[in-house]
Amino acid sequence: MKKYLFLLLSAVLPMAAAAYSLTRVSVHDPSIVWDPNSQTYYIFGSHRASAKSADLMNWTAFTAPWQTATSNNADPNVAYTSPEVTKVKKGGKEYDYNFDAVKWSARGGTQGGAKYDVSGNQWAPDVIWNKAMNKWCMYMSINGDNWYSSIVLLTADNIEGPYRYQAPVVISGFHTGDAYKDTDLEIVLGEQSTLPSRYVLKGTLIPGNWGERYPNCIDPCVFYDEDGKLWMSYGSWSGGIWMLELDENTGLRDYDVEYELTGTGNNITVDPYYGKKIAGGNYVSGEASYIEYIGGYYFLFMTYGGLAAGGVAGDYNNGGYQMRVFRSEKPDGPYVDTNATDAVFSNYRLNFGPDANDNRGVNIFGAYTTWGNQAKGNNGERSQGHNSIIAAEDGRTYLVYHTRFQNRGEEHQVRVHQVFQNEDGWLVAAPFEYTGEEVKSADIATTQQIATQYIAGDYQLLVHPYKLNHTKKEAAKPVEVKLNADGTISGEQTGTWSIQEGTSYITIKLGSTEYKGVMVEQTMEPKDDKVAAFTALASNGVTVWGYCTNPATAIQSIKATQMDQDAIYDLQGRRITTPQRKGIYIQNGKKFVVR
């Protein structure tokens, strides 16, 4: 072992400054999109909150303006009254169609009539570049009580606006009388003498209501599939998540695509107007669908539970937000979890909270605290959800979501985590925020980011369970374990671990449960502490995180060693010229000591 001699100085070198910065922003329901022209990431959220960032770490808030024929910064109560597109085509025939989205939502009851203000009811937009239209397309939910909601299309030449209202895409709430005459139902179905009986449903929250069968038209996600078709998933607790094909040339509904009625009652799975149900239904919790194609699969994200921070005794809806993941080989499903369970519910089930009787969907992570440098005490995360995800052009995949905190009321902020696929192709999220780590998605299967001899050590281990009690603000907490050099795990949990040599795939077995995941270098935000960390998923949908706390086994990337075999690194993986103080260093992939 090589030994370096040096003059011991009376003062030690200062700690290295953080190699990154974090500037927080509050955007509820963040939907991410990349603008290649400005080389900038944008997130758009409810109530017109939006922000942008060049590095996914430092965000700047802005508000995109609305535009009408008479105003460059229009009042939304005016902007949504007069669509620019007033004619649509089906089967080569042109139909007149002029939809006042504000007037429709004002029918809703408690916010109805003169009291209705669209300003606080612009929910969860999704923005996409439409290459055929050469426009930025924003799909916005215009919410109204009693399911009088609509998803409308706005377009802009610049991603930051101004945006102009084009036309509605899909509308909900026509459950009584002749309200359907103000929608496009007859363009889709043909002329109707009366409202079809399957839509004649009570509009209030009682059994047999609209919300058990059909969607509330909110929370759009618009995406191109691998064949270039344009789709929109949408919906909420009210009747589940549905899917429509859009017209690539208009960005609106493709009226030439017909859907044959399938199923009966509250178990209609294909509806001629609403399209195909792909998840939820029967008033089971679940909203905020987001679909992205990653590594051979279309991944469907949903958020179960209530969006609030929790802490209200006896009210399970107050809290419990938790992201769940399904996947499919086709854009319109079927979507299943690791147990091959379909995302569609055929009857009501409680799928969140301590008394849940259905653990459907991969729990990619949930409320947690006492973790790393930051997620401690009042900064513990809870009620994470309404996420988006992007397979970015830089070769990485990023999960973007909003989170509330353990004891900070309803305050919320955006967080970004890098995401990887395990050896079975399922998604696992890095256990700390993204802070500029360089590993790419493709590196996981082809490089071993953490050399085997540096994995053994003391770890914090955190299991993300399904049935957290959010009325008591319960959050997952880590325990102490040791990953031993012989492949065993000891401490507060016991089991085994193994790494696939030449890859970053790791298998963790705790008791009888096996978790498959990846092991990479992570930065424990907000400091610049580098650690070996793993994230892994069990076949039952439960996720486990871990990070090394023993500095004697801290990070050295094999990739960095291969790039410069003769270089010397400290235990944080920083390349140095000559050791300036006693300690442990690494050269040629091996540790040596300077005394």
C-alpha positions in Angstrom: 0.0 0.0 0.0 1.4 3.3 -1.0 2.3 5.7 1.8 2.6 9.5 1.5 4.7 11.5 3.9 4.0 15.1 4.5 4.5 18.0 7.0 1.5 18.1 9.3 0.2 21.7 9.3 -1.2 23.2 12.4 -4.5 24.1 10.6 -6.6 21.7 8.7 -8.0 22.5 5.3 -11.5 24.0 5.2 -14.5 21.9 4.2 -15.3 22.1 0.5 -18.2 24.5 -0.3 -21.4 23.0 -1.7 -21.2 22.2 -5.4 -24.7 23.3 -6.0 -27.5 25.6 -4.8 -31.2 25.1 -4.2 -33.8 27.8 -4.8 -37.3 26.6 -3.7 -40.6 27.4 -5.3 -44.3 26.7 -4.5 -46.2 25.3 -7.5 -49.1 23.0 -6.6 -49.7 20.1 -9.0 -46.5 20.7 -11.0 -46.4 19.5 -14.6 -43.0 19.5 -16.2 -42.0 20.3 -19.8 -38.7 21.0 -21.5 -38.3 23.9 -23.9 -35.3 23.1 -26.2 -35.2 26.7 -27.5 -34.4 28.2 -24.2 -32.8 25.0 -22.8 -35.1 25.5 -19.8 -37.4 23.2 -17.7 -40.8 24.7 -17.0 -43.4 23.6 -14.4 -47.1 24.7 -14.6 -49.5 24.2 -11.8 -52.9 25.1 -10.3 -54.1 28.7 -10.1 -51.6 29.7 -12.8 -48.6 29.1 -10.6 -45.5 28.3 -12.7 -41.8 28.3 -12.6 -38.7 27.7 -14.7 -35.2 26.3 -14.1 -32.1 25.5 -16.2 -30.8 22.9 -13.7 -33.9 21.5 -11.9 -32.5 22.9 -8.6 -32.9 26.7 -8.8 -36.4 27.8 -9.7 -37.8 31.2 -10.7 -41.6 31.8 -10.4 -43.6 33.6 -13.1 -47.2 33.9 -14.3 -48.1 33.3 -17.9 -50.6 35.9 -19.1 -53.9 35.1 -20.9 -54.8 37.0 -24.1 -58.1 37.9 -25.8 -58.9 40.0 -28.8 -59.1 43.0 -26.6 -56.5 42.3 -23.8 -52.9 41.1 -23.6 -53.3 40.2 -19.9 -56.9 39.2 -19.7 -59.1 38.4 -16.7 -59.6 34.7 -16.8 -63.4 35.3 -16.2 -63.3 36.9 -19.6 -60.6 34.8 -21.3 -62.6 31.5 -21.1 -65.9 32.8 -22.4 -65.1 33.1 -26.1 -63.2 30.3 -27.8 -61.2 31.0 -30.9 -62.2 27.6 -32.4 -65.9 27.5 -33.0 -66.1 24.8 -35.7 -65.1 21.2 -35.4 -65.2 18.3 -37.8 -66.4 14.7 -37.6 -66.6 12.4 -40.5 -65.8 15.2 -42.9 -68.8 17.3 -41.7 -68.3 20.6 -39.9 -70.2 21.5 -36.8 -70.7 24.8 -35.0 -69.6 24.7 -31.4 -69.1 27.7 -29.1 -68.5 26.8 -25.5 -68.4 29.3 -22.6 -66.3 27.5 -20.0 -67.1 30.1 -17.3 -70.8 29.9 -17.8 -70.7 26.1 -17.6 -68.8 25.9 -14.4 -71.0 28.6 -12.8 -73.9 26.1 -13.0 -72.3 24.1 -10.2 -74.2 25.2 -7.1 -72.3 26.5 -4.1 -70.0 28.6 -6.3 -72.7 29.1 -8.9 -74.2 32.2 -10.6 -72.7 35.5 -9.7 -70.5 34.1 -6.9 -68.5 31.9 -9.3 -65.0 33.1 -9.9 -62.8 31.1 -12.3 -59.6 32.6 -10.8 -59.5 30.1 -8.0 -60.7 27.2 -10.1 -58.0 26.8 -12.8 -56.6 23.5 -11.8 -53.6 21.3 -12.8 -52.7 22.3 -16.4 -50.5 20.2 -18.6 -48.3 21.9 -21.3 -46.9 20.2 -24.4 -45.3 21.3 -27.7 -47.6 20.3 -30.6 -45.3 19.8 -33.5 -48.1 19.7 -36.1 -49.6 23.0 -34.9 -46.2 24.5 -34.1 -47.8 25.8 -30.9 -47.4 25.3 -27.1 -50.6 23.7 -26.0 -51.9 24.1 -22.5 -54.7 21.8 -21.3 -56.4 23.5 -18.3 -59.0 22.2 -15.9 -61.8 24.7 -15.3 -63.4 23.4 -12.1 -67.0 23.7 -11.1 -69.0 22.3 -8.2 -71.3 19.3 -8.8 -69.0 18.0 -11.6 -69.7 21.0 -13.9 -66.1 21.0 -15.1 -64.3 21.1 -18.4 -60.8 20.6 -19.8 -60.0 23.3 -22.3 -57.1 23.9 -24.7 -55.1 27.2 -24.8 -52.3 27.8 -27.2 -49.3 30.2 -27.3 -46.3 30.8 -29.6 -44.0 31.2 -26.6 -44.0 28.8 -23.7 -44.4 31.7 -21.3 -47.4 33.0 -23.1 -49.6 34.8 -23.7 -52.1 31.9 -24.0 -55.5 32.1 -25.8 -58.5 29.9 -25.2 -59.2 27.7 -28.2 -62.0 25.2 -27.4 -63.0 22.6 -24.9 -61.7 19.0 -25.1 -64.1 17.2 -22.7 -66.8 18.2 -20.4 -68.5 16.7 -17.3 -71.6 17.2 -15.3 -74.5 17.1 -17.8 -76.5 14.8 -15.5 -79.9 16.5 -15.5 -82.2 18.1 -17.9 -81.0 19.5 -21.2 -77.6 20.8 -20.0 -76.0 18.4 -22.5 -77.2 20.7 -25.3 -74.5 23.2 -24.3 -71.8 20.5 -24.7 -70.4 18.6 -27.6 -72.2 15.4 -26.6 -74.4 15.4 -29.8 -71.4 16.0 -32.0 -69.9 12.8 -30.6 -73.1 10.7 -30.3 -75.4 12.3 -32.9 -78.6 14.1 -32.2 -80.4 13.0 -29.0 -84.1 13.5 -28.1 -83.2 13.2 -24.4 -80.1 12.7 -22.3 -79.1 9.0 -22.6 -80.2 7.3 -19.4 -76.6 6.2 -18.4 -75.8 9.9 -17.8 -79.0 10.6 -15.7 -77.4 10.5 -12.3 -77.7 12.4 -9.1 -75.3 15.3 -9.0 -74.8 15.3 -5.2 -72.6 13.1 -3.0 -74.9 10.3 -2.4 -74.9 6.6 -3.6 -75.7 6.2 -7.2 -74.2 9.6 -8.1 -72.2 10.8 -11.1 -69.0 10.5 -9.1 -69.2 6.7 -8.9 -69.6 6.2 -12.7 -68.2 9.1 -14.7 -65.2 11.5 -14.3 -64.9 15.0 -13.1 -63.1 16.5 -16.1 -59.9 17.8 -14.4 -56.2 16.9 -14.2 -55.3 16.3 -17.8 -52.1 14.6 -19.0 -51.4 14.9 -22.7 -48.6 12.9 -24.4 -47.5 11.4 -27.7 -47.1 7.6 -27.8 -44.2 5.9 -29.5 -46.2 5.8 -32.8 -46.8 9.6 -32.7 -50.5 9.4 -31.6 -51.6 12.1 -29.2 -53.5 11.0 -26.1 -55.1 12.6 -23.0 -55.7 10.9 -19.7 -57.9 12.8 -17.2 -60.3 12.5 -14.3 -60.3 12.1 -10.6 -61.9 10.2 -7.6 -65.1 10.9 -9.5 -65.5 7.8 -11.6 -61.8 7.2 -12.2 -59.2 8.0 -14.8 -60.2 8.0 -18.5 -58.4 8.2 -21.8 -59.2 9.9 -25.1 -57.3 10.1 -28.4 -56.7 13.7 -29.6 -56.3 15.1 -33.1 -52.6 15.8 -33.6 -53.5 18.6 -36.0 -55.9 20.5 -33.8 -54.9 19.4 -30.2 -58.6 18.8 -29.6 -60.6 15.6 -29.3 -60.3 13.4 -32.4 -64.0 13.2 -33.2 -63.4 10.5 -35.7 -62.3 8.0 -33.1 -65.4 6.2 -31.8 -65.7 4.3 -28.5 -68.1 1.4 -28.1 -70.1 1.2 -24.9 -68.6 -1.5 -22.7 -69.9 -2.5 -19.3 -72.9 -1.5 -17.3 -73.8 0.7 -14.4 -70.9 2.0 -12.4 -68.6 -0.5 -14.2 -68.8 1.0 -17.6 -65.2 0.8 -18.8 -65.6 2.3 -22.2 -68.0 5.1 -22.9 -68.9 6.6 -26.3 -68.3 10.2 -24.9 -65.6 9.8 -22.2 -63.5 7.2 -23.9 -61.7 4.3 -22.1 -61.4 4.0 -18.3 -57.8 3.1 -17.4 -57.8 3.4 -13.6 -60.0 4.0 -10.5 -63.7 4.2 -10.5 -66.5 3.6 -8.0 -65.4 6.6 -6.0 -62.1 5.1 -5.0 -59.5 7.7 -4.2 -57.1 8.5 -7.1 -56.4 11.6 -9.1 -53.6 13.4 -11.0 -52.8 10.8 -13.7 -49.5 11.3 -15.4 -48.2 9.0 -18.1 -44.6 8.8 -19.5 -42.9 6.2 -21.7 -39.7 5.0 -20.0 -37.6 2.0 -20.9 -40.2 -0.1 -22.8 -43.2 0.8 -20.7 -45.9 3.4 -20.3 -45.9 4.3 -16.6 -49.0 5.6 -15.1 -48.7 7.7 -11.9 -51.7 8.5 -9.7 -52.0 10.0 -6.3 -54.2 8.4 -3.7 -55.6 10.0 -0.6 -56.3 13.6 0.4 -53.9 16.4 -0.5 -53.9 18.1 2.9 -51.1 17.8 5.4 -53.2 15.6 7.7 -53.7 15.7 11.4 -57.5 15.9 11.6 -58.7 13.0 13.7 -61.2 10.8 12.1 -60.9 12.4 8.7 -58.9 10.1 6.4 -59.5 12.5 3.5 -57.4 15.1 5.4 -54.0 13.8 4.4 -52.7 10.6 3.0 -51.5 11.9 -0.4 -49.3 9.2 -1.8 -48.0 8.5 -5.3 -48.8 5.1 -6.8 -47.3 3.6 -10.0 -48.7 1.2 -12.7 -47.3 0.3 -16.1 -48.5 -1.0 -19.5 -47.0 -1.9 -22.8 -49.8 0.1 -24.5 -50.7 3.8 -24.0 -54.3 3.0 -23.1 -53.6 0.1 -20.9 -54.3 -2.2 -19.2 -52.2 -0.7 -16.5 -51.1 -3.1 -13.7 -48.9 -3.0 -10.6 -46.1 -5.4 -9.5 -48.8 -7.9 -8.4 -50.3 -7.7 -11.9 -53.4 -6.1 -10.4 -55.4 -3.9 -12.7 -55.6 -0.2 -11.9 -59.3 -0.2 -12.5 -61.6 -0.8 -9.5 -64.8 -2.8 -10.0 -66.2 -1.8 -6.6 -65.4 0.6 -3.8 -62.3 -0.1 -1.8 -60.4 2.0 0.8 -56.9 2.4 -0.7 -55.1 4.7 1.7 -54.8 5.3 5.4 -54.4 2.9 8.3 -57.6 0.9 7.6 -56.9 0.5 3.9 -58.2 -2.8 2.5 -56.5 -2.4 -0.9 -52.7 -1.7 -1.4 -53.0 -1.3 -5.2 -50.2 0.4 -7.1 -46.4 0.6 -6.4 -45.8 2.9 -3.5 -42.7 4.7 -4.9 -42.4 6.6 -1.6 -44.6 8.3 1.0 -44.4 10.5 4.1 -41.1 10.2 5.9 -38.9 12.1 8.4 -35.6 11.9 10.3 -33.9 11.3 7.0 -30.5 12.7 5.8 -29.6 16.3 6.6 -32.8 18.0 5.7 -36.0 15.9 6.1 -36.0 16.1 9.8 -38.4 17.5 12.4 -40.8 20.0 10.8 -39.0 19.5 7.5 -40.1 15.9 7.2 -42.1 15.4 4.0 -45.7 14.4 3.9 -48.6 14.4 1.5 -46.4 14.2 -1.6 -48.2 13.9 -4.9 -49.8 15.3 -8.0 -46.5 14.6 -9.7 -45.2 14.7 -13.3 -42.2 12.8 -14.6 -39.9 13.4 -17.6 -37.5 11.2 -19.5 -35.2 14.1 -20.2 -33.0 14.8 -23.2 -29.9 14.7 -20.8 -30.4 10.9 -20.5 -31.9 11.1 -17.0 -35.4 10.7 -15.7 -36.8 13.1 -13.2 -39.8 12.9 -10.8 -41.4 16.3 -10.0 -44.0 16.6 -7.2 -45.2 19.0 -4.5 -44.9 18.1 -0.9 -46.2 19.5 2.4 -44.3 19.1 5.6 -44.6 17.6 9.0 -45.6 20.6 11.0 -45.8 23.5 8.6 -49.5 23.7 7.9 -50.5 23.6 4.3 -47.3 25.2 3.0 -45.9 23.3 0.1 -42.9 23.2 -2.2 -41.7 21.5 -5.3 -39.2 18.6 -5.1 -37.3 16.8 -7.8 -35.8 13.3 -7.5 -33.9 11.3 -10.1 -35.6 8.0 -11.1 -34.1 4.7 -12.3 -35.4 1.4 -13.5 -34.5 -1.7 -11.5 -33.6 -5.0 -13.2 -37.3 -5.8 -13.6 -37.9 -2.5 -15.4 -39.9 -1.0 -12.5 -39.2 2.6 -11.4 -37.4 3.4 -8.2 -36.7 7.0 -7.0 -33.4 8.2 -5.6 -33.6 8.7 -1.8 -32.5 12.3 -1.9 -33.3 15.3 -4.1 -31.6 15.8 -7.4 -28.5 18.0 -6.9 -26.7 17.6 -10.2 -25.6 13.9 -9.9 -24.1 12.8 -13.2 -25.3 9.2 -13.5 -27.6 8.6 -16.4 -30.4 6.1 -16.8 -28.4 3.9 -19.2 -25.5 3.8 -16.8 -27.3 1.6 -14.3 -27.2 -1.5 -16.5 -23.7 -1.0 -17.8 -21.6 0.5 -15.0 -21.1 -0.3 -11.3 -21.4 3.2 -9.8 -20.3 2.0 -6.3 -17.4 -0.6 -6.2 -18.3 -3.7 -4.2 -15.5 -3.2 -1.7 -17.0 0.2 -0.7 -20.6 -0.9 -0.1 -20.2 -2.6 3.3 -20.8 -0.2 6.3 -23.3 1.4 8.6 -26.6 2.4 7.0 -29.8 4.3 7.7 -32.6 2.1 6.3 -36.1 3.4 5.6 -39.1 1.3 4.5 -42.0 3.1 2.9 -45.2 1.4 4.1 -48.7 1.7 2.7 -50.9 2.1 5.7 -49.7 5.3 7.4 -52.1 7.0 9.8 -52.3 10.5 8.4 -54.8 11.7 11.0 -51.9 11.3 13.5 -49.3 12.6 11.0 -47.5 9.3 11.0 -44.4 9.2 8.8 -41.9 6.5 8.0 -38.6 6.7 10.0 -35.2 5.0 9.4 -33.6 2.3 11.5 -29.9 1.5 11.8 -28.5 -1.5 10.0 -25.1 -2.8 8.9 -24.3 -4.1 5.4 -21.6 -6.6 6.2 -18.8 -7.5 3.8 -20.0 -11.1 3.8 -23.3 -10.1 2.2 -25.4 -10.2 5.4 -27.4 -7.4 7.0 -27.5 -7.0 10.7 -28.9 -4.5 13.2 -32.5 -3.4 13.6 -33.4 -5.4 10.5 -31.6 -8.5 9.3 -31.2 -10.1 5.9 -28.8 -10.2 2.9 -27.5 -8.0 0.2 -25.8 -8.5 -3.2 -24.7 -6.4 -6.1 -24.6 -7.5 -9.8 -20.9 -7.0 -10.6 -20.5 -4.6 -13.5 -23.9 -3.0 -13.0 -25.6 -0.8 -10.4 -28.3 -3.4 -9.6 -28.6 -4.3 -6.0 -30.8 -6.8 -4.2 -31.7 -6.3 -0.6 -33.5 -9.1 1.3 -35.1 -8.1 4.7 -36.6 -11.2 6.4 -38.5 -13.0 3.6 -39.0 -9.9 1.5 -36.7 -9.3 -1.5 -36.2 -5.7 -2.9 -34.6 -5.1 -6.3 -33.1 -1.7 -7.0 -30.0 0.3 -7.8 -27.1 1.7 -5.8 -25.6 5.1 -6.8 -23.8 8.1 -5.3 -26.1 10.6 -3.7 -25.7 14.1 -2.2 -27.5 14.6 1.1 -29.1 17.9 0.5 -28.7 20.7 1.5 -25.1 20.0 2.3 -22.5 18.6 -0.1 -22.2 15.2 1.8 -21.6 12.4 -0.7 -22.9 8.9 0.3 -23.5 5.5 -1.2 -27.3 5.1 -1.4 -29.7 2.5 -2.6 -33.4 2.5 -3.6 -35.2 -0.8 -4.2 -38.7 -2.2 -4.7 -40.3 -5.4 -3.5 -42.9 -7.4 -5.5 -45.5 -6.3 -3.0 -45.1 -2.7 -4.1 -43.2 -1.5 -1.1 -40.1 0.7 -1.5 -37.0 0.7 0.7 -34.2 3.4 0.8 -30.8 3.3 2.4 -27.7 5.4 2.7 -24.2 4.8 4.2 -23.3 6.7 7.3 -19.8 5.3 7.9 -17.2 7.6 6.4 -14.6 4.8 6.1 -16.8 3.3 3.4 -17.9 6.6 1.7 -18.1 7.0 -2.1 -15.6 6.3 -4.8 -17.1 5.9 -8.2 -15.6 3.2 -10.4 -16.3 5.3 -13.4 -14.1 8.1 -12.0 -11.3 5.7 -11.2 -11.4 4.3 -14.7 -11.2 7.8 -16.2 -7.9 8.5 -14.4 -6.3 5.4 -12.9 -3.4 7.3 -11.4 -5.5 10.1 -9.8 -5.9 10.4 -6.1 -9.4 11.0 -4.6 -10.6 11.8 -1.1 -13.4 9.8 0.4 -16.0 12.2 -1.0 -14.8 11.3 -4.5 -13.1 14.6 -5.1 -9.9 14.5 -7.2 -6.8 16.0 -5.4 -3.2 16.4 -6.4 -1.5 15.4 -3.2 -2.9 14.5 0.2 -2.5 17.5 2.5 -3.5 15.9 5.7 -3.7 12.5 7.3 -6.6 10.3 6.4 -7.8 7.7 4.0 -7.5 8.2 0.3 -8.2 6.2 -2.9 -6.1 5.5 -5.9 -6.6 2.8 -8.6 -9.8 1.8 -6.9 -8.0 1.0 -3.6 -7.9 2.8 -0.3 -4.6 3.9 1.3 -3.8 5.7 4.6 -1.7 8.8 5.1 -0.4 8.9 8.7 
